[in-house]
Amino acid sequence: MPKGIYLRTKKMKTGKHMLGRKWTKTMRDKMNKPNKGWFRKGHKDFVGITRKHHSEETKKKIGEKSKGRKSGMLGKHHSEETKRKISVKNKGRNVGENHYNWKNGITPLMEQIRKCWKYRQWRSDIFHRDNYMCLKTCIKCKILCAHHIKSFNQIIKENKITTLQEALDCEELWDIDNGITLCKEVHEEFHKKYGDINTQKQLEEFLNN
């Protein structure tokens, strides 16, 4: 534990029964005794057991026993039929009210979509296709954005998407041909000029200027 002088930042409240009174030396000693030596090396924890470490011999035995242990799926792959069955079984399993962290739908739909695994995959696919390069400046940047050619909000509105599951099922939303890689500065510049409702024509005009 660090040594030094500690200043109390907040005055502790005293019970009414102790107002105007002081602890006796005997009482102070009794209160200090259980905590004495608590942070010393080799101290006993709250269950009264001194913490121990494996010896080098024990570590070696554990290592040898675990060596060569193989996973049941090592070097194997699921068949397309098995993948399809797993997909069908898990569909909707951890979505919406079925998710362990469900809080009565307080997270806005747009935020839910942008945080879901399919949105992250969509962005990753676009970055990979464009070789992680801003297609306006033709420079590889540290911070990249996947820009929607046809605006994200427009697709949501036209397809009347109201839930995350509907968004996951919408093919147009995850079409990588509707995305393009731009660096953060260029992406902000585009939306500052054209707003949030965007078209292919706007993008072509922006990239050619």
C-alpha positions in Angstrom: 0.0 0.0 0.0 1.4 3.5 -0.8 2.9 5.3 2.1 2.4 9.0 2.9 0.0 11.5 4.4 -3.7 11.1 3.4 -6.1 14.0 3.7 -9.7 13.4 4.4 -11.7 15.0 1.6 -15.1 14.6 3.2 -15.9 14.8 6.9 -17.4 11.6 8.2 -20.8 11.9 10.0 -20.8 11.0 13.7 -23.8 9.2 15.2 -26.0 11.2 17.5 -25.0 9.0 20.5 -21.4 10.1 20.1 -21.9 13.8 19.7 -19.7 15.7 22.2 -17.9 12.5 23.2 -14.6 10.9 22.3 -13.5 7.3 21.8 -11.5 6.0 24.8 -8.0 4.5 24.1 -9.3 1.0 24.9 -12.1 1.4 22.2 -9.6 2.8 19.7 -7.3 -0.2 20.3 -10.2 -2.7 19.8 -11.2 -1.0 16.5 -7.6 -1.0 15.2 -6.8 -4.6 16.2 -8.8 -6.5 13.5 -7.2 -4.4 10.7 -3.7 -4.4 12.0 -1.3 -5.9 9.4 -4.0 -6.3 6.8 -1.8 -5.1 3.9 1.4 -6.9 5.0 2.9 -9.6 2.8 1.5 -13.0 3.4 -1.5 -11.7 5.4 -4.6 -13.9 5.7 -7.7 -12.9 3.8 -11.2 -12.7 5.1 -11.6 -16.5 5.1 -8.4 -16.9 7.2 -6.4 -18.7 4.5 -2.9 -17.4 3.5 -2.7 -17.0 -0.3 -0.3 -19.5 -1.9 1.3 -19.9 -5.3 2.1 -23.1 -7.3 5.6 -24.3 -7.1 7.7 -24.6 -10.3 7.3 -28.3 -10.1 3.5 -28.1 -9.9 3.4 -25.6 -12.8 5.6 -28.0 -14.9 3.2 -31.0 -14.1 0.1 -28.9 -15.1 1.8 -27.8 -18.3 2.8 -31.4 -19.3 -0.7 -32.7 -18.5 -2.3 -30.0 -20.7 0.1 -30.4 -23.6 -1.4 -32.0 -26.7 -4.9 -31.7 -25.4 -7.1 -31.1 -28.5 -10.5 -29.5 -29.1 -13.2 -31.7 -30.5 -13.6 -29.4 -33.5 -9.9 -28.8 -34.2 -9.3 -28.9 -37.9 -12.9 -29.6 -38.6 -15.6 -27.4 -40.2 -19.4 -27.5 -39.9 -21.3 -28.6 -43.0 -23.5 -26.1 -44.8 -26.5 -28.0 -43.5 -25.3 -27.8 -39.9 -24.6 -24.1 -40.3 -28.1 -23.6 -41.6 -29.6 -25.4 -38.6 -27.5 -23.4 -36.1 -28.6 -20.2 -37.9 -32.3 -21.1 -37.7 -32.0 -22.1 -34.1 -30.3 -18.9 -33.0 -32.4 -16.5 -35.1 -34.0 -14.0 -32.8 -32.5 -15.7 -29.7 -30.6 -12.7 -28.4 -32.5 -9.9 -30.1 -35.0 -7.5 -28.5 -36.9 -8.8 -25.5 -35.0 -12.1 -25.6 -31.7 -10.3 -25.0 -30.3 -10.6 -21.4 -29.7 -6.9 -21.3 -33.2 -5.9 -22.4 -34.5 -2.7 -20.7 -38.0 -2.3 -22.1 -36.8 -0.8 -25.5 -35.3 2.4 -24.2 -32.4 2.4 -26.7 -33.3 4.2 -29.9 -33.7 2.0 -33.0 -30.9 3.8 -35.0 -28.4 3.3 -32.1 -29.4 -0.4 -31.8 -28.8 -1.0 -35.6 -25.4 0.8 -35.5 -24.2 -1.3 -32.6 -25.4 -4.7 -33.9 -23.0 -7.3 -35.3 -24.4 -7.0 -38.9 -23.6 -3.3 -39.1 -20.0 -3.9 -37.9 -19.7 -6.6 -40.5 -21.1 -4.3 -43.2 -18.5 -1.6 -42.4 -15.7 -4.1 -42.2 -16.6 -5.6 -45.7 -16.6 -2.1 -47.2 -13.2 -1.1 -45.7 -11.7 -4.4 -46.9 -13.1 -4.0 -50.4 -11.7 -0.4 -50.6 -8.3 -1.5 -49.3 -8.8 0.7 -46.2 -8.4 3.8 -48.3 -10.4 7.0 -48.4 -11.8 7.1 -52.0 -11.8 10.9 -52.1 -8.2 11.5 -51.1 -6.9 8.1 -52.1 -4.9 7.9 -48.8 -5.0 5.3 -46.1 -6.2 6.9 -42.9 -6.4 5.9 -39.3 -10.0 6.9 -38.8 -12.3 5.6 -41.5 -16.1 5.9 -42.0 -18.4 3.7 -44.1 -20.6 6.3 -45.9 -24.1 5.3 -47.2 -24.6 6.3 -50.8 -28.3 6.1 -50.4 -28.8 7.5 -46.9 -29.3 5.1 -44.0 -32.4 7.0 -42.7 -34.0 6.9 -46.1 -33.7 3.1 -46.3 -35.2 2.8 -42.8 -38.1 5.0 -43.7 -38.9 3.4 -47.1 -38.8 -0.1 -45.7 -40.9 1.0 -42.7 -38.4 -0.6 -40.3 -39.5 -0.3 -36.6 -37.6 -3.0 -34.9 -34.0 -4.4 -34.9 -35.2 -7.7 -36.3 -36.8 -6.0 -39.3 -33.5 -4.1 -39.8 -31.5 -7.4 -39.7 -33.9 -8.9 -42.3 -33.7 -6.0 -44.7 -31.3 -6.9 -47.5 -31.0 -3.3 -48.9 -29.6 -2.1 -45.6 -26.7 -4.4 -45.7 -25.8 -4.1 -49.4 -22.1 -3.2 -49.6 -22.6 -1.6 -53.0 -24.5 1.1 -51.1 -21.4 1.9 -49.1 -18.1 3.7 -49.7 -15.0 4.3 -47.6 -14.2 7.9 -46.6 -11.9 9.4 -44.0 -13.5 11.1 -41.0 -12.7 14.7 -42.2 -14.0 14.0 -45.7 -17.2 12.3 -44.4 -18.0 15.3 -42.2 -17.3 17.6 -45.1 -19.8 15.7 -47.3 -22.6 15.8 -44.8 -22.0 19.5 -44.0 -22.5 20.2 -47.7 -25.4 17.8 -48.6 -27.1 17.1 -45.3 -28.4 13.7 -44.2 -30.6 12.7 -47.2 -28.1 11.6 -49.8 -28.0 10.2 -53.4 -25.6 8.7 -55.9 -25.5 11.9 -57.9 -24.4 13.9 -54.8 -21.5 11.5 -54.2 -20.3 11.5 -57.8 -20.3 15.3 -57.8 -18.4 15.4 -54.5 -15.8 12.9 -55.5 -15.2 14.6 -58.9 -14.7 18.1 -57.5 
